C-alpha cells in the first residue's frame, strides 16, 4: 500500500494579508468606496464619524465631499433654535428633534452656551441672521466696545471667517444656497453723505444709499448698485430683521407709517419694495387700540416665506401668511386657534393690569415646513416657562422643553427677543 505525501508551500506574506483581510476592511481602506458609503449618512451621523480617525475626519471635512453632501441633501432639516433673551445677549437652545437619542440631543445642546462665544474671542457672540446652517454674527472688540467685528460662522463645525472691516453700514444680510453654490455672500446696505453749499457759510447734507457685496470666493467688499431713495423710508432706523429667500436678500422695517421690505435679487441685482400683509389694526376704533407689544414673526422654511402678525393679544386667533413664489402676493396659509392650547396650559392666560382684560401670553419663535407634506408642518410657540410645537393640520401640540422662571421674565412675560434656526451643515466658511 503506497502512501501519498503532501508538501505545503507558504504563500508570500503580502498574499496572506490580502486573503485574511475582511471585505469590510478592504472597503474601509478604499477612499472612493468609503466616501460613497458615507454619502448616504445623515449630517449628524457624519459629524460623529469624524471622530473615528484622522483619516475619516480628513475625508469628511474635505470641501469636495462636504459641498457635494450639503448640495444633494438640500434643504437640510432644522434641528433646533437659538433663542435670544430680551434683556441680554444670552441664548437658550431648543432642540426640535423627535429623536430619543440622548447623545444626539446632548451634542446639540453643547453647540450653544449661555452666552455664545468663540473659543479665541473674549466677547460674546451676537447672532444677526441664520441661513441654511450658517450664522451671521458680530462681536465687540475690547477695549473699545464701540468697534465691532463681523463673522460668518458654522456652529456645527465651529469654523468662522472674519469679514473685512465695514464702515457706515446700515444693515447686513447673508445669502447662502448650497443647492446652487458652495460659496456664500454677505450684502451690506451702506450710506454716504454729500454736502452741498447753499451759502458762503452753510451747506446741506444729502444722504445716499448703496449696496456692497463680500463673496467667500471672490474676496473683499465691492460696490454693486445704488438704492433709490423711494425704496427706503425717510428715516432708516432698524433693518436688522433680514431673511434670504427666493434668491434675494430682504430687509424688513416696521414703523408707525410704514411696514415694508427692501428686496435685492442677488443674480439680477434688481431692487424692489415688497409690502407686508395689511391686517385689521382697529386704527379707527378708540376702544380697541392695537397692543403696544405687537407680535411679528418672519421666517423662511424649505423655500417658502412666512409672516405672522398679532395686534390683539386678547384674541385666540393666529393667522399665518405665505408669500407666493413671484414675491408679489401674500395669502392666508394657516389659522391657529389658541384656545385648546390655553386649556392645556392655563398659565398662558393673564390679566392685563391696566385694562383687566384676558390676554394670551405667547410669542412665535419658529416655523417649520414639513419635509414631505403639510401634515408635518408646525409652529413653535414660547409660552410662560415652556416651548411647545403646534401641528397645523392635526391641531395637536407637544411640549418641547421647560425654561427656568428667569428665562422668560417670571410673572411679567416678555418672550424671547429673536430666534435663529440651527441647521446641521458641513458647509465650509
Order of alpha helices (4+ residues) and beta strands (2+ residues): alpha-alpha-alpha-alpha-alpha-alpha-beta-beta-alpha-beta-beta-beta-beta-beta-beta-beta-beta-beta-beta-beta-beta-beta-beta-beta-beta-alpha-beta-beta-beta-beta-beta-beta-beta
